[in-house]
Amino acid sequence: MQGGHAPRRGLALEEIGLIEDAAVLCGGGRIITAGPQRSILGGPKLRDLLRKNRRKVREIDCQGGVVIPGLIDSHTHPVFAGPRLVDFEKRITGATYEEIAAAGGGIRSSVAGVRKATRKQLSDHVLHAFNAMLSQGTTTIEAKSGYGLTLEDEIKSLRAIGDAARHWPGTVVPTLLAAHVVPQEFTGKEDQYVDLVCRKIIPQAESDKLATFVDVFCERGAFTLEQSERIFAAAQKAGLGVRAHVCQFTPSNLHTLLSFHPASLDHMDCVAQHDLTLLASQDTVVTLLPGANYFLGHSGFADARRLIDSGVAVSLATDYNPGTSPTPSMAFVISLACTHLRMSPREAIAASTINAACALRLQERKGSIEPGKDADLALFDVKDYREIGYWFAWNRCSQVIVGGMEKGGLCG
Ligand SMILES: [Zn+2]
């Protein structure tokens, strides 16, 4: 699958460059060449090279299966201590957010868990999640902090991500999400918490080289547009990239946020019509997270068709987190995109690979099977690429190649 270095928009999101009977030649962790087996393996130069290096070459027969670029999960919250079963059970009975919090659930229970946990306990948990993602074909993960909400606990969370990343073969992009929710101790003095984020937490995350991006939850009940802009400005001053959770429950005016050129705006369930043209003219990717709508039992989903047909660059991610989307499976998200966002299987795969790479600004290295890019591949035990989203809640990923090495999957 070829993708180039720009996000796919409109009709181009359908073009996944499908090749039948294909071969991929990797070396030094990169893709050397890819294309029809006959032309790749039949050329005299390559035949000669393979003959000379016969002992060093490892051939993997995909047995008629499907090979796609390693999936890219560009939005996850893996630093938490345990599942939120109170939320899960209470929500079934129709309990409100306040009732769930009163029963000991909600985001504050995750915050209490992270504050109590050691860095080692958190990194073990993060690594467990990363490995679950890898076994389902994900080779690049964006991972956020966001359940610590103090200087010490946000830095501990980012260090836990870094520790897990060092023991994991794929690529991890760490994001500081200290502005996830205002912690209880700052109730009524929200701006003081924003000061702490801007003046202490962001500068320390940057000086300790713990984060690539800064994220903010811009939503009623979380952070206002004005507070989000302050956080973006502080991130830019520190030289970090920006991204935001926005328009999940209520629409927001995106004009000012977009002036900071965020890599991605995520959720975007309710985007105002006047922001579509602006979004279509920028490289900011819109990352849709249908796993959260599914798990919350919502009947409404983001209007992916309107976004794609307006020329907005759309990607997909799991939003892996304990409260609203505890799934490590990008294949399940692809399935949801096909069944609930009315995206075609081709669009959903491009949105989970090349456009997801763009959402992390990694499109030079990731997201497509092209010479020079990292040799990250996911092999699926299916005969047709459409089966990846068809067999929902069934892991059909049989092998994962990371940097040219076999690393995971059911048989890896
Ligand atoms: Zn999220």
Residues whose N, C-alpha, C, O or C-beta is under 5 A from the ligand:
A	BS01	ZN	D319
